[in-house]
Amino acid sequence: MKKISKFWQIALFLTGVLQAESRPAGVVLAEKTQEVVQAFVKKYDGGRYHYICSGPLFNMAETTLNGVWVTAKTEETLQSGRQKAVAFLQSYFQELQTNKYAVASFEDHCKTLPNRFSGPFTLKNIGLRIDYWTAEVERPKSPCLAQIKFYENSFRYYEADPKTLKLKLVLEESYEKALSQLTPTLPE
């Protein structure tokens, strides 16, 4: 590896400082929101989930501004995974709705990218990806879930093929249907 001269080290440092001082407010808000998401994941459910990244996640909908990708070293059946994913999503959404940085970041995106984002801030702007792993860092075997995704107001639940470990979709359902399946209804 070639060593950089002192002149270029200083030039690169100053360029970085100038760029940091001239960053748009939206970038600062996005960074602050990311810090909020990291703190949320760390404290949620006793630290059961491990933060990977957040923001407009790839392979989610274009309207997903606040996606979060987490992992968990546990095995979940479809039913228990559904319950935990709905609970996580509800808590995450509430956290974002009440956080001044997340709200300001969304408002900034509505102004700067009106063709992608418009108010109010709803579940269509949220994304969630939970990857499950065993203690040996392998995909859980069927009937346990390997991954859950939420975007475009729907949950998608995946199991890993036992031979190839390729993910296969086992259920797709709207948020409303998942919520109604998990909330007991009282007889009339």
C-alpha positions in Angstrom: 0.0 0.0 0.0 1.4 3.4 -1.0 2.0 5.9 1.8 0.2 9.3 1.5 2.4 12.4 1.8 1.8 14.8 4.7 0.5 17.4 2.2 -2.3 15.1 1.0 -3.1 14.0 4.5 -3.7 17.6 5.5 -5.6 18.3 2.3 -7.9 15.3 2.8 -8.4 16.2 6.4 -9.4 19.8 5.6 -11.7 18.6 2.8 -13.5 16.3 5.3 -13.8 19.1 7.8 -15.3 21.5 5.2 -17.7 18.8 3.9 -18.8 18.1 7.5 -19.5 21.7 8.1 -21.4 22.2 4.9 -23.6 19.1 5.1 -27.3 19.6 4.5 -29.6 19.5 7.5 -31.3 16.4 6.1 -28.1 14.4 6.4 -27.6 15.5 10.0 -31.3 14.6 10.8 -30.8 11.2 9.1 -27.7 10.5 11.2 -29.5 11.5 14.4 -32.5 9.3 13.5 -30.1 6.4 12.9 -28.7 6.9 16.4 -32.2 6.8 17.8 -32.9 3.6 16.0 -29.7 2.0 17.3 -30.6 2.9 20.8 -34.2 1.6 20.4 -32.9 -1.8 19.1 -30.4 -2.0 21.9 -33.0 -1.5 24.6 -36.0 -3.3 23.0 -36.9 -6.7 24.5 -33.8 -6.7 26.8 -31.3 -6.5 23.9 -32.6 -9.7 22.2 -32.1 -8.1 18.8 -28.8 -7.0 17.3 -28.7 -3.9 15.1 -27.3 -4.3 11.5 -28.4 -1.0 9.8 -31.2 1.4 9.3 -32.5 4.0 6.9 -33.9 3.5 3.4 -33.1 -0.2 3.1 -32.4 -1.8 -0.2 -35.0 -4.4 -1.5 -37.8 -2.5 0.3 -40.4 -0.2 -1.1 -39.3 3.2 -2.4 -41.5 4.8 0.2 -39.5 3.1 3.0 -37.6 5.8 4.7 -37.1 4.3 8.2 -36.3 0.7 7.7 -34.4 -1.3 10.3 -32.5 -4.5 9.8 -31.8 -6.7 12.9 -30.8 -10.2 13.7 -31.7 -12.5 16.6 -30.1 -15.7 17.7 -33.3 -17.6 18.4 -35.7 -20.0 16.8 -39.2 -18.8 16.2 -42.2 -20.6 14.8 -44.5 -18.8 12.4 -47.0 -18.0 15.2 -44.4 -16.7 17.7 -42.5 -14.9 15.0 -45.7 -13.1 13.9 -46.4 -12.0 17.5 -42.9 -10.7 18.0 -42.7 -9.0 14.6 -46.0 -7.1 15.2 -44.9 -6.1 18.7 -41.5 -4.9 17.4 -43.1 -3.0 14.5 -45.6 -1.3 16.8 -43.0 -0.2 19.3 -40.6 0.9 16.5 -43.3 3.0 14.8 -44.3 4.6 18.1 -40.6 5.5 18.8 -40.3 7.1 15.4 -43.5 9.0 15.7 -42.5 10.6 19.0 -38.9 11.3 18.2 -38.1 14.9 17.1 -35.2 13.8 14.8 -37.2 11.1 13.0 -40.2 13.5 12.5 -38.0 16.3 11.2 -36.1 13.9 8.9 -39.4 12.7 7.4 -40.6 16.3 6.9 -37.3 17.1 5.3 -37.6 14.1 2.9 -41.2 15.2 2.0 -39.8 18.7 1.0 -36.7 17.4 -0.9 -38.2 14.3 -2.4 -42.0 15.0 -2.8 -42.3 12.3 -5.6 -41.3 9.6 -3.1 -42.5 10.9 0.3 -45.6 12.7 1.4 -47.2 13.1 4.8 -48.5 11.9 7.1 -45.8 9.5 8.4 -47.5 6.1 8.3 -46.6 2.4 8.3 -45.9 2.6 4.5 -42.8 4.6 5.4 -41.5 1.8 7.8 -39.5 -1.2 6.9 -38.4 -4.1 9.1 -36.1 -7.1 8.4 -35.4 -9.7 11.1 -32.9 -12.4 10.3 -32.9 -15.4 12.6 -29.8 -17.5 13.3 -29.0 -20.4 15.6 -26.3 -20.2 18.3 -24.0 -21.9 15.7 -24.8 -19.1 13.2 -26.8 -21.2 10.9 -30.3 -20.7 9.6 -33.0 -22.3 11.7 -34.5 -25.4 10.2 -38.2 -25.6 9.2 -40.7 -25.1 10.8 -38.8 -22.2 12.4 -38.5 -18.9 10.6 -35.3 -17.8 8.9 -36.4 -14.2 8.1 -39.3 -11.8 8.5 -39.7 -8.7 6.3 -42.2 -5.8 6.6 -42.7 -3.3 3.8 -45.5 -1.8 1.8 -47.7 -2.4 4.8 -47.3 -6.2 4.7 -45.4 -8.9 6.5 -43.5 -11.6 4.7 -42.4 -14.7 6.5 -39.6 -17.0 5.2 -38.2 -20.4 6.1 -34.9 -21.7 4.9 -34.8 -24.7 2.6 -33.2 -27.5 4.6 -30.7 -28.5 1.8 -29.9 -25.2 0.1 -30.8 -22.8 2.9 -32.4 -20.6 0.2 -35.3 -18.6 1.7 -38.8 -19.5 0.7 -41.9 -17.4 1.4 -44.3 -19.3 3.6 -46.8 -16.5 4.3 -47.5 -12.9 3.3 -50.1 -10.9 5.1 -51.1 -7.3 5.6 -50.4 -5.5 8.9 -54.1 -5.4 9.6 -54.5 -9.1 9.0 -51.5 -10.0 11.2 -52.9 -7.7 13.9 -56.4 -9.2 13.8 -55.0 -12.8 13.9 -53.0 -12.0 17.0 -55.6 -9.9 18.8 -58.4 -12.0 20.4 -61.8 -10.8 19.5 -64.6 -10.8 21.9 -67.9 -12.5 21.0 -70.8 -10.1 20.3 
